């Protein structure tokens, strides 16, 4: 997948833990549960900067999940 997508490669370099996250949240139902967790984390952030960091991580991991499933021929 990394060889076929510059985005996936860059996302994994920027956030190496995202691969582990993806292993547990690759299917849509698990991703929805993770989305709720990210909403709680972002809402409970101590500062706007911390909330922005949580939201960036959330967006990057969700985009990684979608790109990976797209390349594998699965529905998002």
C-alpha positions in Angstrom: 0.0 0.0 0.0 2.8 2.4 0.8 4.4 2.0 -2.6 1.0 2.7 -4.3 0.1 5.8 -2.3 2.3 8.7 -1.4 -0.4 9.8 1.1 -0.3 6.5 3.0 3.5 6.5 3.1 3.6 10.1 4.4 0.8 9.5 7.0 2.7 6.5 8.3 5.9 8.4 8.6 4.2 11.3 10.3 2.2 9.1 12.7 3.8 5.6 13.0 1.2 4.6 15.6 -1.5 5.0 13.0 -0.7 1.6 11.6 -1.5 0.0 15.0 -4.6 2.2 15.3 -5.7 1.1 11.8 -5.4 -2.6 12.7 -8.1 -2.2 15.3 -10.2 0.4 13.5 -10.2 -0.7 9.9 -13.8 -1.6 9.5 -16.5 1.1 9.5 -18.2 0.1 12.8 -14.9 0.3 14.7 -14.1 3.6 13.0 -17.4 5.0 14.2 -16.5 4.0 17.7 -13.1 5.6 17.4 -14.8 8.8 16.0 -16.8 9.1 19.2 -13.6 8.7 21.3 -11.9 11.4 19.3 -14.9 13.7 19.8 -14.6 13.2 23.5 -10.9 13.8 23.5 -11.2 17.0 21.4 -14.0 18.2 23.6 -12.0 17.6 26.7 -8.8 19.2 25.5 -7.3 21.8 27.9 -6.4 24.3 25.2 -7.5 25.1 21.6 -4.1 23.9 20.4 -4.5 20.6 22.1 -7.9 20.2 20.5 -6.5 21.0 17.1 -3.8 18.4 17.5 -6.4 15.7 18.4 -8.5 16.7 15.4 -5.5 16.6 13.1 -4.7 13.1 14.3 -8.3 12.0 13.9 -8.5 13.4 10.3 -5.2 11.8 9.3 -6.1 8.4 10.7 -9.6 8.5 9.1 -8.1 9.5 5.8 -5.6 6.7 6.1 -8.3 4.2 6.8 -10.4 5.4 3.8 -7.4 5.4 1.4 -6.2 2.0 2.6 -9.7 0.5 2.2 -10.1 2.1 -1.2 -6.8 0.7 -2.5 -7.9 -2.7 -1.1 -11.2 -2.5 -3.0 -13.3 -2.4 0.1 -16.2 0.0 0.9 -15.4 2.9 3.3 
